[in-house]
Amino acid sequence: MGQGAGFGKSILFGEHFVVYGLPAIAAGISSKTIAIVSRKDSPGWTLDDSRPAMPGYKEKKLDEQKVSIDNVIRFCGIDLSEEGIHIELKGDLVCASGIGASAANCVALARALNDEYNLDFDDEKINEAGYEGEKGYHGTPSGIDNTASTFGGLVWFVRDLEGGPPTFERIKLDRPAYLVIASTGLTASTKEVVGDVRAKKEENPEWFDKISREYDEIVQDAKDALIDYDMNKVGKLMNRNHELLQEITVSCQELDRLVKIARENGAIGAKMTGTGRGGNMIALAPDRETQERIKEALEENGAAGAWIATFGL
Ligand code: MEV
């Protein structure tokens, strides 16, 4: 029996823009998906997916998940034509769009296969396997989700548009920062939303370039503000990043509403996170008490789920 885990993540800055080679900042969260792999006599693979999830999430993602599992197994070079495997998925990461659940699934599976078949993969190789798995969910993943899921922590990430390895570096803070994550309960298809943004970009490249240039300034300032632990500035930049995501049409009423509630209840910044058009939003809190208050306010005002997390250490 082999076992492995993958972290969930929140994108603090740069979803969608990261696909086009702009930097992004993601925070790994401590909740994870665990994969357990055991060999069986019959060929192929079977799956028992008992991860906690938002209603409808697993059903909606099932076809993509199957492709992604095949991709990871192929990347790991495992031949299941005679002796197969049974895969069990569990853990405390609640699957919802925006929390990196698909990447956590891929990374956990790669680690479990590595364990069971003694593949001797280091983290770089696990990350590559995770990236192959992510392709099952959409054709052009930036790689940020699998990277955050493999390494955890706070990550500065830039995709190489030529297909080479991405640039990524760890950002360490002096103290932890307080985050609230809340779900709209709606599941979005990353493939569809990323495809739609691409179509809009191709239709009007000047419009997208102008927004991208502003985003680039935001993310560079955000990196400095995080390193200086200037959370008020980080929060303002998150708010502006949310507006840009509204402009490229990936936010939605439900996300905007939760963002507003978080701000009204003491968040120093709030934005949607991940794919958008449903999924999750994040709010930055100045301290633990406010973090708790924002979480409760979101729960009482229609969030399908709300969680607290810290990042930066
Ligand atoms: C999804 O979590 C983040 C996107 O930017 C897609 C990607 O980076 O592959 C929307």
Residues whose N, C-alpha, C, O or C-beta is under 5 A from the ligand:
A	BS01	MEV	G14 E15 H16 V18 V19 T140 P141 S142 G143 I144 D145 G274 T275
